[in-house]
Amino acid sequence: YLSSNVVFLQQMADGYDIVTAQEEDIGRIAEFLRRHFYSNSPLNLGIGASPDRKISEMFPLQYLSEGTSLLAVSRNGQRILGACVNGENSPVDRKHTEYLQSVSNETHAKINEFVQKMEDDVDIWKLTGANRALYIHILAVDPAARGQGIATTLMEKTREVARSSGYPLLRILCTSKYSIKIARNMGMRSVCTLPFSEYKDENGHPVFTPPQPHTHAEMFVLKLDTDTY
């Protein structure tokens, strides 16, 4: 079971609940991510990275303390069905930058370099005029629970959390065809795209070769004061 401090947000008709992720559940959340995010992520699959990361190697989990991350859980609270791990982001995000540059695991470092390139390729702060954002770092759903709209619901609820928390901007870096589709359907604006086939090492070989249908990464933003540009 999840901790008794869980904050209930909404009961969904499909038999699951949306709740706020709690720091004390970090162990269960980490295990869920090993099974259903790091084992399925196009970047991880595309470079052969092990899904068995330590909690210390799951940088986004440090944002659980901010209270903006969400879980989809079974009605009895026993199973995590989906997770959306979110954290505050700003133009000078030292915590984020230091992590991207400090990882010693070679494959993790290559993944971080890809993320850093995507973030460096477009200045979203200049583009949007925002000075802070809620960054969706991880969106994952148990394959056994797919087809219920859980990922879309988690994204939509995160938008509500961001807006109610006073964030002017929501952002996400999508590497999966499915999360890209959700971001587009939510009306988020694509600001940067990078095909995996064009991101190459010093020998001219693609660093990542994810399985189909995943072909590229795409950065999206949504201004929350207007929902449009």
C-alpha positions as CSV (number, residue, x, y, z in Angstrom):
1,Y,0.0,0.0,0.0
2,L,1.0,3.6,-0.5
3,S,1.6,5.9,2.5
4,S,-1.4,7.1,4.5
5,N,-0.4,10.7,3.7
6,V,-1.4,10.4,0.0
7,V,-3.4,13.3,-1.3
8,F,-6.4,12.1,-3.3
9,L,-7.0,14.3,-6.4
10,Q,-9.7,12.5,-8.5
11,Q,-11.5,9.2,-8.8
12,M,-11.6,8.1,-12.4
13,A,-14.4,6.1,-13.9
14,D,-12.1,3.4,-15.2
15,G,-11.3,2.2,-11.7
16,Y,-8.2,4.1,-10.8
17,D,-7.4,7.2,-8.8
18,I,-5.1,10.1,-9.3
19,V,-3.1,11.0,-6.2
20,T,-0.1,13.2,-5.3
21,A,3.1,11.2,-5.1
22,Q,4.7,11.2,-1.7
23,E,8.4,11.2,-0.7
24,E,7.9,8.3,1.6
25,D,6.8,6.2,-1.3
26,I,10.0,6.7,-3.2
27,G,11.0,3.1,-3.0
28,R,7.8,1.8,-4.6
29,I,7.9,4.6,-7.2
30,A,11.5,3.7,-8.0
31,E,10.7,0.1,-8.5
32,F,7.7,1.0,-10.7
33,L,10.0,3.1,-12.9
34,R,12.6,0.3,-13.2
35,R,9.9,-2.0,-14.5
36,H,7.8,0.4,-16.6
37,F,9.9,3.4,-17.5
38,Y,13.6,2.6,-17.7
39,S,12.9,-0.8,-19.3
40,N,10.7,0.8,-22.0
41,S,12.2,4.3,-22.6
42,P,13.3,4.7,-26.2
43,L,16.6,6.3,-25.1
44,N,17.4,3.4,-22.7
45,L,16.4,0.8,-25.3
46,G,18.2,2.7,-28.0
47,I,21.6,2.5,-26.2
48,G,21.1,-0.8,-24.2
49,A,21.1,0.8,-20.8
50,S,20.1,-1.4,-17.9
51,P,16.8,-0.5,-16.3
52,D,18.1,-1.4,-12.8
53,R,19.0,2.1,-11.7
54,K,19.7,3.0,-8.1
55,I,17.4,5.6,-6.6
56,S,20.4,8.0,-6.5
57,E,20.6,7.6,-10.3
58,M,17.0,8.5,-10.8
59,F,17.5,12.3,-10.7
60,P,13.8,13.3,-11.1
61,L,12.8,11.5,-7.9
62,Q,14.4,14.3,-5.9
63,Y,11.5,16.5,-7.0
64,L,9.0,14.4,-5.1
65,S,9.4,16.7,-2.2
66,E,7.9,19.6,-4.2
67,G,4.5,17.8,-4.2
68,T,3.7,18.3,-7.9
69,S,4.3,14.7,-9.1
70,L,1.3,12.4,-9.6
71,L,0.5,8.7,-9.6
72,A,-2.4,6.7,-11.0
73,V,-3.2,4.0,-8.5
74,S,-5.6,1.1,-8.4
75,R,-8.8,1.9,-6.5
76,N,-7.5,0.0,-3.4
77,G,-4.2,1.8,-3.6
78,Q,-2.2,-1.4,-3.8
79,R,-0.8,-0.9,-7.3
80,I,0.8,2.0,-9.1
81,L,-0.5,2.0,-12.6
82,G,1.2,5.2,-13.9
83,A,3.5,8.0,-12.8
84,C,4.2,11.5,-13.8
85,V,7.3,12.9,-12.1
86,N,7.5,16.7,-12.3
87,G,9.8,19.4,-10.9
88,E,10.4,23.1,-10.9
89,N,12.6,24.4,-13.7
90,S,14.1,27.8,-14.2
91,P,16.8,29.5,-16.5
92,V,19.4,28.9,-13.8
93,D,18.6,25.3,-12.7
94,R,21.8,24.4,-11.0
95,K,20.5,21.1,-9.6
96,H,19.4,19.9,-13.0
97,T,22.6,21.1,-14.8
98,E,25.0,19.7,-12.1
99,Y,23.3,16.3,-12.3
100,L,23.5,16.2,-16.1
101,Q,27.2,16.9,-15.9
102,S,28.1,14.7,-12.9
103,V,26.9,11.2,-13.9
104,S,29.7,8.6,-14.0
105,N,27.8,5.7,-15.7
106,E,28.7,5.9,-19.4
107,T,25.3,5.1,-20.9
108,H,23.5,7.3,-18.4
109,A,26.0,10.1,-19.3
110,K,25.2,9.7,-23.0
111,I,21.5,9.9,-22.3
112,N,22.1,13.1,-20.3
113,E,24.2,14.6,-23.1
114,F,21.3,14.0,-25.5
115,V,18.9,15.7,-23.1
116,Q,21.3,18.6,-22.6
117,K,21.6,19.1,-26.4
118,M,17.9,19.3,-26.7
119,E,17.7,21.8,-23.9
120,D,20.5,23.9,-25.4
121,D,19.1,23.9,-28.9
122,V,16.2,26.2,-28.0
123,D,16.1,29.0,-25.3
124,I,12.5,28.4,-24.1
125,W,12.8,31.3,-21.6
126,K,13.6,33.8,-24.4
127,L,11.0,32.1,-26.6
128,T,8.1,32.2,-24.0
129,G,9.1,35.1,-21.8
130,A,8.5,32.8,-18.8
131,N,11.0,32.7,-15.8
132,R,10.0,29.3,-14.4
133,A,8.2,26.2,-15.5
134,L,6.9,22.9,-14.3
135,Y,9.0,20.3,-16.1
136,I,7.5,16.8,-16.8
137,H,10.6,14.6,-16.4
138,I,9.0,11.2,-16.5
139,L,5.7,9.9,-17.8
140,A,5.2,6.1,-17.5
141,V,2.3,3.7,-17.5
142,D,2.2,0.0,-16.7
143,P,1.7,-1.8,-20.0
144,A,-1.0,-4.0,-18.4
145,A,-3.0,-0.8,-17.7
146,R,-2.7,0.9,-21.0
147,G,-5.7,1.8,-23.1
148,Q,-7.5,3.5,-20.2
149,G,-6.1,7.0,-21.0
150,I,-3.9,7.0,-17.9
151,A,-1.0,8.8,-19.5
152,T,-3.3,11.5,-20.9
153,T,-5.0,12.0,-17.6
154,L,-1.7,12.3,-15.8
155,M,-0.6,15.0,-18.2
156,E,-3.9,16.9,-18.0
157,K,-3.8,16.7,-14.2
158,T,-0.2,17.9,-14.2
159,R,-1.3,20.9,-16.3
160,E,-3.9,21.7,-13.6
161,V,-1.3,21.3,-10.8
162,A,1.1,23.6,-12.7
163,R,-1.6,26.2,-13.2
164,S,-2.9,26.1,-9.6
165,S,0.7,26.3,-8.3
166,G,1.3,29.5,-10.3
167,Y,3.6,28.2,-13.0
168,P,3.4,30.2,-16.2
169,L,4.8,27.4,-18.3
170,L,4.6,23.6,-18.6
171,R,7.3,21.7,-20.5
172,I,8.2,18.2,-21.5
173,L,10.9,16.5,-23.6
174,C,9.2,13.5,-25.3
175,T,11.3,10.6,-26.7
176,S,8.3,8.3,-27.3
177,K,5.8,8.4,-30.2
178,Y,3.0,8.0,-27.6
179,S,4.0,10.9,-25.3
180,I,4.5,13.1,-28.4
181,K,1.0,12.4,-29.5
182,I,-0.4,13.2,-26.0
183,A,1.5,16.5,-25.9
184,R,0.2,17.5,-29.4
185,N,-3.4,16.6,-28.4
186,M,-3.1,18.8,-25.4
187,G,-2.2,21.7,-27.6
188,M,1.4,22.0,-26.5
189,R,3.8,23.8,-28.8
190,S,6.7,21.9,-30.4
191,V,9.8,24.0,-30.1
192,C,12.6,21.5,-31.0
193,T,12.9,18.2,-32.8
194,L,15.8,15.9,-33.1
195,P,15.7,12.6,-35.1
196,F,17.6,9.8,-33.4
197,S,19.2,9.0,-36.7
198,E,20.8,12.4,-36.9
199,Y,22.4,12.4,-33.4
200,K,25.7,10.7,-34.1
201,D,28.9,9.8,-32.3
202,E,32.4,10.9,-33.4
203,N,32.5,8.0,-35.9
204,G,29.3,9.1,-37.6
205,H,27.1,6.3,-36.1
206,P,23.8,7.0,-34.4
207,V,24.2,7.0,-30.6
208,F,20.6,5.8,-30.1
209,T,18.8,3.2,-32.2
210,P,15.4,2.8,-30.5
211,P,12.9,0.3,-31.8
212,Q,10.0,1.4,-34.0
213,P,7.8,3.4,-33.9
214,H,10.1,5.8,-32.0
215,T,12.0,8.0,-34.5
216,H,12.8,11.3,-32.8
217,A,12.7,13.4,-29.6
218,E,10.6,16.5,-29.4
219,M,10.5,19.4,-26.9
220,F,7.0,20.8,-26.1
221,V,5.9,23.9,-24.0
222,L,2.6,25.2,-23.0
223,K,2.0,28.7,-21.7
224,L,-0.5,28.3,-18.9
225,D,-1.8,31.9,-18.8
226,T,-3.3,31.5,-22.3
227,D,-3.0,27.8,-23.3
228,T,-2.0,29.0,-26.7
229,Y,0.6,31.1,-28.4
